[in-house]
């Protein structure tokens, strides 16, 4: 994907953004643009505000100051894959029902799903290779299968923008690799813009076009993945987060395969 966008293809613009809760401010003076076709990996230490930013982008948390502006995509056209609670993992519904619920934003004033919504759900089940699980109880699936179902649900809501909050958390290596491959295909082959929160920085950087690193001070880096690998902040974060587990990253220098 391209590394430099233009004003005409900006999907999201965050300007002077301050976010927080009743307990206090979490992020201050956040500024960045996301362009159509970008794959942005959002990283940072625990408590740095990554999930808070996702909530704000989804309209679930109003900014204390600053603004979030969307262009070419509406709030109703955003697909999201949130972190699951234990209760949500045990949700008593079929795979088909869970995926179909992603079409809720397209219903308008109609309280029932129509042919278009059912067709879209069936399309995304097939798209992610889980059509054979349609009648299966969601609660009986493996973690990797559940994430595929939730990604299919998110795709029912959008053809433009996906917000993914730690989508590979608690998945085994094979399921992790499969899910990353799906996300990569959606971005590179279908042009869907991706914003993904991840602690799995080494694997995420294989595919990301851009990196947004947050801290309790706000944004400490925003730029291309290539620039991040070479930057002092990237070197420090990669060495601390990944060097022990991913020997291909050494002191911030990415070793190509």
Buried (B, 14 or more C-beta within 10 A) or exposed (E): BEEEBEEEBBBBBBBEBBBBEEEEBBBBEBEBBBBBBBBBBBBBBEEBBBBBBBBBBBEEBEBBEBEBEBBBBEEEBBBBBBBBEEEEEEBEEBBBBBBBBBBEBBEEEEEEBEEEBEEBBBBBBEBBEBBEBBEBBBEEBEBBBBBBBBBBBBBBBBEBBBBBBBBBBEBEEEBBBBBBEBBBEBBBEEEBBBBBBBBBBBBBBEBBBBBBBBBBEBBBBBBBBBBBBEBEBBBEBBBEBBBEEBEEBBEBEBEEE
